[in-house]
Amino acid sequence: MSDTYHHFIPKIEIGKWVQDVVQSFVDHTENFFTGLGNGINWFVQQLVDLFTWINPFVFIIIIAAIAFWRSGWGVALFSLIGLWLIFNLGYWADTMQTLGLILTAIIISIIIGIPFGIWIGLSDTAKNIITPILDFMQTMPAFVYLIPVLFLFGTGMAPGVVATVIFSMPPTIRMAGLGIRQVPEDLIEASEAFGSKTSQKLFKVQLPLALSTIMAGINQSIMLALSMVVIASLVAAPGLGAKVYLAVTQLRLDIGVESGLSIVIIAIVLDRITQNIRKQKKS
Amino acid sequence: MDKIEVRDVTKIFGKNPKRGIELINQGLTKTEILEKTGMTVGVNKASFSIKDGEIFVIMGLSGSGKSTLVRLLNRLIEPTSGTVLIDGKDVTKLNKQELREVRRSKMSMVFQRFALFPHRTILANTEFGLEIQNVSKEVRRKKALEALELVGLKGYEEKKPGELSGGMQQRVGLARALANDADVLLMDEAFSALDPLIRKDMQDELLDLQSKMQKTIVFITHDLDEALRIGDRIVLMKDGSIVQVGTPEEILMNPANDYVEQFVEDVDVTKVFTAEHVMKRPETIEVSRGLRVAMKIMKDEGVSTVYAIDKNKRFLGILYGDDAAKAVEQGKSINDVIKPVESVTTDTYLIDMFETLSASPVPIPVIDDSGRLKGIVKRSAIIDVMADSSEVLNGEG
C-alpha cells in the first residue's frame, strides 16, 4: 500500500534533509563547537571542583543558612536533613556534578534568555518570531535535541549542559517578556513624560518592575533543568541522572530509589530558595 | 504673554491618518469619518493659547479627546497635524533629543492614577525627574525634599507609595512634577480618582500653591464644578473639537451652544459666584458729615439704615434710623451710635455666606482687602442668582 502510494508521490524526506543540513553544519563549525564544548566543560569542572573542595558538612550548613535567610526555619531544617541524607546515602559526588551541570545551564539560560526576553517584551515583531521557536523548543521531545547536540559536542558534560539549556531556557525568556509587558502603561508614560531615554526607562522602570516575574521564570527554568538531568545522562553527562540511568538499565531498584530521592531533595531545596527570592521582591 | 499656543492640532488614530486629515478638511464629522474609514478622530483642529501663569482647564466628558489633547502637548501622543508652540518654539518639529530636553525642563506631568513607581520610595519617586537628568545626588535630594515639604509630605520620604492613601499618593505625584521646576504643569484628571472631600482639599491646595509659584497649569477634568473652581480659563471639548473657550463666568453667562448650556445647567452657581457678583450699591454716610445729614439721606432714599464709612471709604459700622433720631435728641455724636455688623469680603463664595446672611437683620456689607466698603448683599440677591444667574449678572454688570 505504502509502496504504491510512494510510487506516485515520493516521501518528503524531512529526516534526511535535516540530517544532511546538520552534518554539513557540523563539518563547517567543528572547531567552534569543540571550543565551546571545552569551555562549558571547563566551567562545569570549576564549579564541581569548588563544590567538592568544600567540606560536605560546611556545604550543607551554607545551603541551610541560605535557606534560612531566604525562606525561614522550615526550609532550612529540610535542607539540613535532606542534604545530610544525600551524603549519608553516598551520592554526594554525583549531586555536586548535577549541581554543577544545572548551575552552568541556568547561568547560560539567564545570560541568553534575559536579553531575548526583554526583546520580546519590547517588540511585537520579535515576539511573533521568537514565541513559535520557544513553543518548538519546549514541545519537541527532549531526546531529539540529544542527536544534533551529540554531533556538535560529542559525549560528556557539555552536550548535557547544552540540551538542558535548550529545554530549560524558554520560561526565562517568556517570563522576562511577560514581565516587561506587564508594566502598567501609565508608569511607562510617566517615565517618558519626565524625559527618560529608552535605556533609563528600561533600567529604572521596566526591569525593576518585571523583576519578580523574571525571577519566577528563572525558578521554572531551574525546575525544568532538574527534570533534564536523567535525559542528559543519555549523552554521558555524569551526576545523579547517570545513576538513575544505570539503575534502569541494570534493574537496580535500590540505586534508582536513592538517586531519585536525591534529585527530589535537590529540586525542593532549589525551588524553595529561589521561589522565595521572588516573593520577597514582591512585598 | 502666551506660554503655549496650539494651532489646528489634530490627532487621528488609525491606519491612514493623512486620508483622515483630508476628510476633516472636507468638513466630515467624527462619526462620518469613523463610519467611512474606521479611523477615530481623537482631536479635531484644536486651537487655543494659554497665558503664562494661568490655570487653563480642558474640560469634557470621557471620549471627548481631552486626555489625548494634553498628551499632544508633550508628544506622548504624536499629533497628526498642527503645531504646538511652547515659549514660541514648535514642539512638533523637535527631534528625540530636543523633545527629551523639553520634557525634562519645560513640562512636568501629573497623572490620573498617580503613576508612582511602586518599587521606589516616596523620596526616590520625587527625585525621578532629576535623577534621569543626572543631577547630583545632593542637589536632587534637596529639591525633592523641598517639593515634598511644599505638598505637606515631610516625614514620609522613606515610605513606599503602596503605604500611602490616594490623596497622599497624588501629593507625591504633584511633588514629583514640582521637583523638576518646570514652568508648565500638565495635570491629567489629577484629582478625579480621589474622593470628593479630598478632591476639594487638593483643589484648594493647588490654588494655594499656584498663588506662590505662578506656574502655567494645564488641567484636564470631566468635572465642571472642578473646572469652574480652579480654572482661570476653561476650554470645553466635545467629540474631539473645541466647543467654547472662556473664563468660568463667560461660559456660564453665554454658553456658546446647546451642548454647553446643557452642561452648565446643573451647576451650583452659589459655588461659582462671589459676593462681588451680586452686591448692590449701599446708602453710605461719611461720618464727618454728621447725624443730621445721615438722617436726611435715610429720609430721601426711603431706607431705615445707612452704612457708615470714613474718609478713605473704610467701613465702620451700621447706623439705624431710630438710633440716629435718639442721638440727635440726646446730643450724642454719630460715632456713639454706629453699631458693628458682620461683613464678608468681595471674593467670598455665595455658598459660604448663607449663614452670615440669615443671621443678619440687615443686608450684609461687602468689603475689600483693605476694609473699604464695596457694596451690600441682600438676601433676595442670592435667590435671584439661583433663579436665574444670567439675568442678575447682565443687569448688574
Interface residues (C-beta under 8 A of the other chain):
Chain A: P184 D186 L187 E189 A190 S191 E192 A193 F194 G195 S196 K197 Q200 K204 V205 P208 L209 L211
Chain B: N74 L76 R100 E101 V102 R103 R104 M107 S108 M109 F111 Q112 R113 A115 L116 F117 P118 H119 F128 G129 E131 I132 Q133 R176 N180 L186
